[in-house]
Amino acid sequence: MERDASLDEFLASKESDADNGAEQADSSGSIDSDSTDERDATDAASDPSEPIEPARSTGRWDPEGAVCEACGSSVARRWREEESFVCVECKSW
């Protein structure tokens, strides 16, 4: 099993990305037009008039056990299935 990544590894990656962005600027200080076009396309794709759906949990854990809403067994870990939380045996993966 591989070890978990350290947050410092992601920080170093972010700093190198920032350095690459600085290298894209030419002598006049303008940024490469390709990266500007990508940002414009991304901004156009998100419509501010549409409401953003809030994040939903995908699972629940209860150390004392909770009831699976599909089969009724008591389990510690349940997964979201539509609008209910079910055990791993009842989850359609």
Secondary structure, 3 states (H helix, E strand, C coil): CCCCCCHHHHHHHHHHHHHHHHHHCCCCCCCCHHHHHHHHHHHHHCCCCCCCCCCCCCEEEEEEEEECCCCCCEEEEEEEECCEEECCCCCCC
